Amino acid sequence: MSINVNGAASRRGRVLDQAKPLTGRTVIVALGLFFGVMFAADGALIYTALSTLHGEELENPYDASQAYNQKLADSRAQDALGWVANVTTRQEGEGVHVVADFRDRDGAVLPGLQVTARFVHPFDKNADREAALVSDGGAYEGAAPPLHEGKWTLVIEASQGGVRKFTSENKITLGAAGG
C-alpha cells in the first residue's frame, strides 16, 4: 500500500476512496432490474391465483339458502324409507368402477331403481364426472370416465318412478389406477 500525492491510500496505483461514478445508464439498469423482478413476481402470483382454488363453494348462495327447508324435508323422507346403500369404488385403467348395493330396512334388495354416481371435484367443476349404474337383479354397477388421484365427493342418487328417493354424499380419496 502506498500514499499518492493527494494523500489517498492506493494499492498498485488505484485510488481506494474514490467511488465509481453513478451514471444515468447505471440508474436505468438498476430500475429496469427492479421493475423486471417485480413484474415477474406479480406474473407468477397472478398465474398461481388463476390456476388454483377459485374459492367459490356455491354458484348462488341465496338460492341455496331458499332451498334449505326442501333439503330438510327430503332428508326426513329418505330417513323414513330406511334404505341403506353400500358403495365401493375402484380406480381402473378405463375409469372408476362403482358398485352400489341398495337394501331396504329389512335387508331386501331394492330392484327397479335409476341410480347415478357423480364424482364432484372440490374446486374444479370441469373435472366432475357422472356414471349411470345398472343392475342385473342385485347390486348396481357402472364406470365413470378416468379421474385423477386425490380427494373427491361421491354423490349417489337413486330414483324410483322418476322421483328421487335417496341421496348420499361421501368424501373419498382416489388412488392410482390398479393400485
FIVEX-492396 format. One record per atom (N, C-alpha, C): residue number from 1; x, y, z. Coordinates in steps of 0.001 Angstrom, whole numbers, always signed. Layout:
BEGIN
PT,n,c1,c2,c3
PT,NUM,X,Y,Z
...
REM end
This chain:
BEGIN
PT,n,c1,c2,c3
PT,1,+850,-1166,+0
PT,1,+0,+0,+0
PT,1,+900,+1234,+0
PT,2,+462,+2218,-738
PT,2,+1230,+3465,-809
PT,2,+295,+4641,-700
PT,3,+844,+5806,-495
PT,3,+41,+7026,-415
PT,3,+405,+7881,-1616
PT,4,-653,+8296,-2368
PT,4,-383,+9107,-3554
PT,4,-281,+10582,-3184
PT,5,-135,+11424,-4173
PT,5,+83,+12852,-3930
PT,5,-1108,+13524,-3278
PT,6,-2297,+12974,-3444
PT,6,-3488,+13564,-2833
PT,6,-3663,+13108,-1393
PT,7,-2851,+12223,-937
PT,7,-2944,+11726,+426
PT,7,-3872,+10531,+557
PT,8,-4416,+9995,-571
PT,8,-5321,+8849,-529
PT,8,-4523,+7566,-604
PT,9,-4995,+6560,+116
PT,9,-4323,+5267,+87
PT,9,-4636,+4585,-1235
PT,10,-3660,+3936,-1813
PT,10,-3877,+3237,-3072
PT,10,-3150,+1910,-3049
PT,11,-3623,+1009,-3836
PT,11,-2991,-288,-3988
PT,11,-2682,-446,-5460
PT,12,-1410,-521,-5791
PT,12,-934,-655,-7178
PT,12,-1473,+452,-8078
PT,13,-1542,+1614,-7606
PT,13,-1895,+2760,-8417
PT,13,-3371,+3102,-8466
PT,14,-4268,+2256,-7857
PT,14,-5716,+2570,-7857
PT,14,-6064,+3307,-6580
PT,15,-6859,+4307,-6698
PT,15,-7292,+5054,-5519
PT,15,-8460,+4316,-4895
PT,16,-8393,+4025,-3584
PT,16,-9417,+3232,-2911
PT,16,-10615,+4038,-2439
PT,17,-10457,+5292,-2154
PT,17,-11565,+6044,-1591
PT,17,-12422,+6741,-2635
PT,18,-12120,+6629,-3869
PT,18,-12954,+7234,-4901
PT,18,-13942,+6187,-5407
PT,19,-15246,+6448,-5263
PT,19,-16290,+5518,-5712
PT,19,-16487,+5639,-7215
PT,20,-17017,+4546,-7813
PT,20,-17338,+4575,-9233
PT,20,-18464,+5581,-9411
PT,21,-18390,+6440,-10375
PT,21,-19419,+7472,-10522
PT,21,-20779,+6857,-10911
PT,22,-21856,+7432,-10383
PT,22,-23214,+6993,-10689
PT,22,-23641,+7673,-11976
PT,23,-23890,+6852,-12990
PT,23,-24266,+7411,-14294
PT,23,-25731,+7132,-14563
PT,24,-26263,+7781,-15564
PT,24,-27654,+7558,-15966
PT,24,-27877,+6124,-16413
PT,25,-26901,+5556,-17049
PT,25,-27006,+4172,-17512
PT,25,-27137,+3214,-16327
PT,26,-26367,+3455,-15272
PT,26,-26431,+2606,-14078
PT,26,-27807,+2699,-13425
PT,27,-28366,+3898,-13356
PT,27,-29698,+4095,-12759
PT,27,-30763,+3393,-13592
PT,28,-30694,+3518,-14906
PT,28,-31679,+2870,-15790
PT,28,-31604,+1352,-15648
PT,29,-30421,+794,-15600
PT,29,-30251,-653,-15457
PT,29,-30803,-1112,-14102
PT,30,-30501,-372,-13043
PT,30,-30993,-739,-11706
PT,30,-32516,-684,-11654
PT,31,-33108,+373,-12198
PT,31,-34570,+475,-12219
PT,31,-35187,-619,-13084
PT,32,-34574,-895,-14219
PT,32,-35072,-1959,-15095
PT,32,-35048,-3310,-14402
PT,33,-33951,-3609,-13718
PT,33,-33869,-4866,-12969
PT,33,-34906,-4927,-11854
PT,34,-35073,-3841,-11121
PT,34,-36046,-3791,-10026
PT,34,-37460,-4069,-10539
PT,35,-37879,-3307,-11561
PT,35,-39233,-3487,-12073
PT,35,-39387,-4812,-12812
PT,36,-38337,-5306,-13430
PT,36,-38393,-6622,-14074
PT,36,-38668,-7719,-13061
PT,37,-37986,-7663,-11918
PT,37,-38226,-8650,-10855
PT,37,-39648,-8504,-10313
PT,38,-40102,-7284,-10134
PT,38,-41461,-7052,-9622
PT,38,-42520,-7601,-10595
PT,39,-42359,-7323,-11901
PT,39,-43323,-7820,-12887
PT,39,-43299,-9345,-12957
PT,40,-42120,-9938,-12870
PT,40,-42025,-11401,-12907
PT,40,-42703,-12010,-11684
PT,41,-42485,-11432,-10508
PT,41,-43126,-11948,-9291
PT,41,-44634,-11769,-9364
PT,42,-45106,-10605,-9806
PT,42,-46553,-10386,-9946
PT,42,-47165,-11351,-10950
PT,43,-46482,-11567,-12058
PT,43,-46980,-12511,-13072
PT,43,-47093,-13916,-12510
PT,44,-46088,-14342,-11748
PT,44,-46137,-15684,-11146
PT,44,-47278,-15786,-10148
PT,45,-47487,-14756,-9345
PT,45,-48580,-14778,-8360
PT,45,-49950,-14764,-9039
PT,46,-50095,-13980,-10085
PT,46,-51376,-13934,-10808
PT,46,-51659,-15283,-11463
PT,47,-50651,-15880,-12100
PT,47,-50840,-17186,-12724
PT,47,-51258,-18218,-11683
PT,48,-50592,-18252,-10546
PT,48,-50925,-19212,-9490
PT,48,-52335,-18975,-8966
PT,49,-52709,-17723,-8779
PT,49,-54046,-17416,-8270
PT,49,-55135,-17854,-9246
PT,50,-54916,-17688,-10522
PT,50,-55934,-18041,-11511
PT,50,-55989,-19522,-11824
PT,51,-54919,-20248,-11561
PT,51,-54890,-21665,-11926
PT,51,-55137,-22600,-10748
PT,52,-55420,-22069,-9577
PT,52,-55680,-22920,-8412
PT,52,-57069,-22634,-7874
PT,53,-57286,-22884,-6605
PT,53,-58581,-22743,-5933
PT,53,-59281,-21440,-6293
PT,54,-60536,-21564,-6720
PT,54,-61302,-20386,-7098
PT,54,-62057,-19786,-5924
PT,55,-62255,-20559,-4871
PT,55,-62870,-20026,-3668
PT,55,-64382,-20030,-3671
PT,56,-65016,-20449,-4750
PT,56,-66473,-20471,-4788
PT,56,-66986,-21830,-4359
PT,57,-67838,-21839,-3380
PT,57,-68451,-23072,-2909
PT,57,-69790,-23277,-3608
PT,58,-70560,-22217,-3739
PT,58,-71889,-22295,-4335
PT,58,-71997,-21316,-5498
PT,59,-72751,-21719,-6509
PT,59,-72986,-20841,-7645
PT,59,-73820,-19638,-7213
PT,60,-74873,-19901,-6444
PT,60,-75756,-18833,-5988
PT,60,-76173,-19130,-4544
PT,61,-75481,-18565,-3569
PT,61,-75776,-18863,-2162
PT,61,-77213,-18514,-1746
PT,62,-77795,-17463,-2310
PT,62,-79146,-17090,-1934
PT,62,-80145,-18187,-2288
PT,63,-80062,-18702,-3523
PT,63,-80976,-19766,-3937
PT,63,-80774,-21019,-3083
PT,64,-79523,-21310,-2725
PT,64,-79250,-22467,-1873
PT,64,-79892,-22292,-501
PT,65,-79859,-21083,+23
PT,65,-80471,-20853,+1335
PT,65,-81992,-20994,+1263
PT,66,-82580,-20613,+144
PT,66,-84034,-20722,-3
PT,66,-84484,-22182,-157
PT,67,-83595,-23046,-655
PT,67,-83930,-24456,-843
PT,67,-83611,-25308,+385
PT,68,-83118,-24701,+1447
PT,68,-82684,-25450,+2630
PT,68,-83829,-26245,+3264
PT,69,-85005,-25632,+3418
PT,69,-86143,-26340,+4020
PT,69,-86563,-27545,+3181
PT,70,-86491,-27424,+1851
PT,70,-86812,-28557,+991
PT,70,-85798,-29680,+1182
PT,71,-84525,-29327,+1356
PT,71,-83497,-30348,+1609
PT,71,-83763,-31071,+2925
PT,72,-84187,-30334,+3933
PT,72,-84526,-30968,+5215
PT,72,-85693,-31936,+5053
PT,73,-86722,-31535,+4312
PT,73,-87881,-32405,+4093
PT,73,-87469,-33656,+3310
PT,74,-86623,-33492,+2294
PT,74,-86139,-34639,+1521
PT,74,-85338,-35590,+2400
PT,75,-84540,-35028,+3287
PT,75,-83731,-35850,+4193
PT,75,-84616,-36652,+5156
PT,76,-85649,-36038,+5667
PT,76,-86582,-36750,+6565
PT,76,-87304,-37873,+5812
PT,77,-87723,-37606,+4582
PT,77,-88406,-38630,+3780
PT,77,-87460,-39792,+3486
PT,78,-86186,-39497,+3207
PT,78,-85203,-40545,+2960
PT,78,-84975,-41373,+4217
PT,79,-84880,-40737,+5369
PT,79,-84705,-41465,+6633
PT,79,-85897,-42372,+6923
PT,80,-87092,-41901,+6576
PT,80,-88297,-42704,+6819
PT,80,-88314,-43972,+5965
PT,81,-87699,-43940,+4782
PT,81,-87637,-45133,+3932
PT,81,-86774,-46233,+4563
PT,82,-85723,-45828,+5246
PT,82,-84828,-46805,+5872
PT,82,-83902,-47508,+4898
PT,83,-83685,-46927,+3735
PT,83,-82805,-47536,+2757
PT,83,-81347,-47390,+3184
PT,84,-80547,-48377,+2815
PT,84,-79104,-48355,+3082
PT,84,-78393,-48668,+1770
PT,85,-77339,-47910,+1492
PT,85,-76540,-48150,+284
PT,85,-75103,-48425,+706
PT,86,-74592,-49573,+295
PT,86,-73183,-49895,+484
PT,86,-72500,-49674,-856
PT,87,-71570,-48724,-889
PT,87,-70944,-48317,-2148
PT,87,-69449,-48574,-2079
PT,88,-68924,-49156,-3144
PT,88,-67475,-49337,-3271
PT,88,-67020,-48750,-4601
PT,89,-65807,-48212,-4598
PT,89,-65219,-47675,-5825
PT,89,-63841,-48288,-6002
PT,90,-63443,-48401,-7263
PT,90,-62121,-48941,-7573
PT,90,-61611,-48248,-8832
PT,91,-60455,-47616,-8721
PT,91,-59838,-46936,-9863
PT,91,-59243,-47999,-10792
PT,92,-59656,-47984,-12050
PT,92,-59157,-48927,-13042
PT,92,-58651,-48146,-14241
PT,93,-58025,-48833,-15160
PT,93,-57470,-48173,-16344
PT,93,-58508,-47427,-17161
PT,94,-59705,-48003,-17310
PT,94,-60731,-47379,-18147
PT,94,-61603,-46397,-17385
PT,95,-61393,-46248,-16096
PT,95,-62173,-45302,-15302
PT,95,-62300,-45760,-13867
PT,96,-63337,-45264,-13223
PT,96,-63591,-45629,-11835
PT,96,-64824,-46529,-11798
PT,97,-64635,-47760,-11357
PT,97,-65713,-48741,-11262
PT,97,-66471,-48499,-9958
PT,98,-67796,-48391,-10040
PT,98,-68637,-48112,-8876
PT,98,-69648,-49233,-8720
PT,99,-69781,-49740,-7495
PT,99,-70788,-50751,-7178
PT,99,-71603,-50234,-5998
PT,100,-72927,-50164,-6164
PT,100,-73826,-49704,-5101
PT,100,-74857,-50790,-4833
PT,101,-74918,-51232,-3592
PT,101,-75865,-52268,-3179
PT,101,-76919,-51610,-2299
PT,102,-78158,-51503,-2817
PT,102,-79251,-50859,-2087
PT,102,-80110,-51905,-1387
PT,103,-80396,-51658,-107
PT,103,-81242,-52554,+685
PT,103,-82274,-51719,+1442
PT,104,-83446,-52342,+1661
PT,104,-84449,-51666,+2486
PT,104,-84167,-51967,+3955
PT,105,-85027,-51491,+4844
PT,105,-84772,-51653,+6282
PT,105,-84781,-53122,+6729
PT,106,-85396,-54012,+5941
PT,106,-85416,-55439,+6270
PT,106,-84251,-56199,+5636
PT,107,-83407,-55492,+4857
PT,107,-82255,-56128,+4232
PT,107,-82527,-56681,+2846
PT,108,-83725,-56449,+2314
PT,108,-84068,-56946,+980
PT,108,-83489,-56014,-90
PT,109,-83076,-56625,-1220
PT,109,-82543,-55864,-2345
PT,109,-83644,-54986,-2933
PT,110,-83281,-53764,-3346
PT,110,-84237,-52836,-3947
PT,110,-84076,-52839,-5465
PT,111,-84973,-53503,-6196
PT,111,-84876,-53532,-7664
PT,111,-85577,-52321,-8286
PT,112,-85297,-52091,-9562
PT,112,-86028,-51079,-10325
PT,112,-85654,-49643,-10031
PT,113,-84462,-49399,-9548
PT,113,-84027,-48029,-9275
PT,113,-83233,-47483,-10451
PT,114,-83285,-46171,-10637
PT,114,-82410,-45489,-11584
PT,114,-81331,-44833,-10714
PT,115,-80098,-45330,-10841
PT,115,-79018,-44902,-9948
PT,115,-77926,-44200,-10748
PT,116,-77462,-43076,-10215
PT,116,-76328,-42365,-10798
PT,116,-75271,-42138,-9725
PT,117,-74037,-42125,-10176
PT,117,-72901,-41798,-9302
PT,117,-72200,-40597,-9915
PT,118,-72048,-39534,-9119
PT,118,-71346,-38337,-9583
PT,118,-70087,-38152,-8748
PT,119,-68987,-37937,-9429
PT,119,-67727,-37614,-8765
PT,119,-67548,-36109,-8903
PT,120,-67617,-35415,-7776
PT,120,-67555,-33959,-7768
PT,120,-66195,-33526,-7232
PT,121,-65469,-32774,-8057
PT,121,-64170,-32257,-7630
PT,121,-64406,-31072,-6694
PT,122,-63615,-30955,-5624
PT,122,-63877,-29890,-4651
PT,122,-63732,-28478,-5205
PT,123,-62908,-28279,-6256
PT,123,-62653,-26924,-6724
PT,123,-62901,-26706,-8202
PT,124,-62875,-27742,-8992
PT,124,-62942,-27588,-10445
PT,124,-64170,-28317,-10993
PT,125,-65207,-27556,-11333
PT,125,-66430,-28157,-11861
PT,125,-66201,-28857,-13197
PT,126,-65180,-28440,-13934
PT,126,-64886,-29068,-15225
PT,126,-64360,-30491,-15066
PT,127,-63884,-30840,-13883
PT,127,-63350,-32184,-13645
PT,127,-64435,-33165,-13196
PT,128,-65648,-32684,-12890
PT,128,-66729,-33559,-12417
PT,128,-67088,-34602,-13469
PT,129,-67405,-35811,-12998
PT,129,-67787,-36909,-13886
PT,129,-69010,-37613,-13326
PT,130,-69782,-38242,-14220
PT,130,-71005,-38934,-13816
PT,130,-71063,-40296,-14493
PT,131,-71684,-41238,-13798
PT,131,-71869,-42582,-14352
PT,131,-73255,-43082,-13992
PT,132,-73919,-43702,-14956
PT,132,-75196,-44365,-14694
PT,132,-74882,-45782,-14221
PT,133,-75540,-46205,-13151
PT,133,-75325,-47542,-12618
PT,133,-76522,-48403,-12982
PT,134,-76267,-49603,-13462
PT,134,-77338,-50522,-13854
PT,134,-77227,-51792,-13023
PT,135,-78371,-52494,-12922
PT,135,-78430,-53701,-12101
PT,135,-78855,-54895,-12940
PT,136,-78319,-56052,-12562
PT,136,-78757,-57302,-13181
PT,136,-79597,-58098,-12178
PT,137,-80244,-57388,-11271
PT,137,-81064,-58022,-10244
PT,137,-80450,-57927,-8852
PT,138,-79195,-57555,-8782
PT,138,-78512,-57417,-7493
PT,138,-78029,-55993,-7308
PT,139,-76727,-55853,-7138
PT,139,-76136,-54532,-6953
PT,139,-76135,-53753,-8264
PT,140,-76026,-52440,-8145
PT,140,-75974,-51551,-9301
PT,140,-74513,-51251,-9585
PT,141,-74117,-51391,-10878
PT,141,-72719,-51213,-11242
PT,141,-72595,-50291,-12447
PT,142,-71460,-49598,-12499
PT,142,-71167,-48725,-13628
PT,142,-69745,-48225,-13523
PT,143,-69308,-47474,-14550
PT,143,-67953,-46930,-14562
PT,143,-67992,-45474,-14996
PT,144,-67300,-44648,-14245
PT,144,-67147,-43238,-14602
PT,144,-65866,-43098,-15419
PT,145,-65778,-42079,-16255
PT,145,-64536,-41856,-17001
PT,145,-63356,-41702,-16040
PT,146,-62136,-41888,-16533
PT,146,-60964,-41793,-15654
PT,146,-60896,-40470,-14900
PT,147,-60482,-40560,-13644
PT,147,-60340,-39394,-12774
PT,147,-58922,-39360,-12238
PT,148,-58439,-38167,-11951
PT,148,-57092,-38087,-11384
PT,148,-57139,-38409,-9890
PT,149,-55991,-38777,-9361
PT,149,-55897,-39114,-7952
PT,149,-56236,-37895,-7104
PT,150,-56722,-38153,-5897
PT,150,-56978,-37061,-4966
PT,150,-58336,-37162,-4314
PT,151,-58738,-36072,-3699
PT,151,-59986,-36022,-2942
PT,151,-61154,-35640,-3854
PT,152,-62267,-36325,-3657
PT,152,-63493,-36117,-4427
PT,152,-64688,-36255,-3487
PT,153,-65844,-35775,-3935
PT,153,-67106,-36054,-3264
PT,153,-67884,-36984,-4182
PT,154,-68257,-38152,-3656
PT,154,-69040,-39121,-4417
PT,154,-70506,-38937,-4032
PT,155,-71322,-38572,-5014
PT,155,-72756,-38363,-4792
PT,155,-73498,-39507,-5475
PT,156,-74199,-40295,-4672
PT,156,-75015,-41394,-5190
PT,156,-76475,-40960,-5087
PT,157,-77195,-41039,-6204
PT,157,-78618,-40695,-6223
PT,157,-79408,-41853,-6809
PT,158,-80507,-42195,-6143
PT,158,-81385,-43265,-6617
PT,158,-82801,-42710,-6759
PT,159,-83389,-42968,-7909
PT,159,-84766,-42535,-8184
PT,159,-85626,-43758,-8433
PT,160,-86893,-43612,-8128
PT,160,-87854,-44682,-8381
PT,160,-89098,-44033,-8964
PT,161,-89459,-44440,-10165
PT,161,-90615,-43839,-10831
PT,161,-90408,-42364,-11145
PT,162,-89173,-41959,-11407
PT,162,-88885,-40576,-11750
PT,162,-88773,-39644,-10549
PT,163,-88919,-40176,-9338
PT,163,-88833,-39362,-8121
PT,163,-87568,-39752,-7361
PT,164,-86740,-38751,-7067
PT,164,-85517,-39042,-6325
PT,164,-85875,-39437,-4897
PT,165,-85438,-40638,-4502
PT,165,-85760,-41176,-3182
PT,165,-84561,-41228,-2245
PT,166,-83340,-41245,-2817
PT,166,-82160,-41455,-1985
PT,166,-80997,-40637,-2522
PT,167,-80300,-39960,-1623
PT,167,-79088,-39222,-1970
PT,167,-78059,-39451,-875
PT,168,-76836,-39698,-1300
PT,168,-75736,-39879,-355
PT,168,-74519,-39134,-873
PT,169,-73905,-38318,-2
PT,169,-72681,-37603,-358
PT,169,-71577,-38059,+577
PT,170,-70467,-38527,-4
PT,170,-69350,-39024,+795
PT,170,-68047,-38490,+247
PT,171,-67154,-38083,+1142
PT,171,-65808,-37659,+750
PT,171,-64958,-38903,+561
PT,172,-64302,-38992,-589
PT,172,-63443,-40143,-868
PT,172,-62095,-39662,-1389
PT,173,-61120,-40551,-1336
PT,173,-59807,-40270,-1892
PT,173,-59486,-41365,-2896
PT,174,-59256,-40972,-4141
PT,174,-58927,-41933,-5187
PT,174,-57414,-42075,-5295
PT,175,-56986,-43333,-5427
PT,175,-55559,-43616,-5611
PT,175,-55270,-43849,-7073
PT,176,-54068,-44306,-7342
PT,176,-53647,-44589,-8706
PT,176,-54416,-45777,-9274
PT,177,-54636,-45781,-10580
PT,177,-55326,-46886,-11231
PT,177,-54530,-48161,-11040
PT,178,-55236,-49211,-10690
PT,178,-54609,-50508,-10499
PT,178,-53882,-50645,-9170
PT,179,-53908,-49574,-8337
PT,179,-53170,-49599,-7074
PT,179,-54010,-49837,-5880
REM end
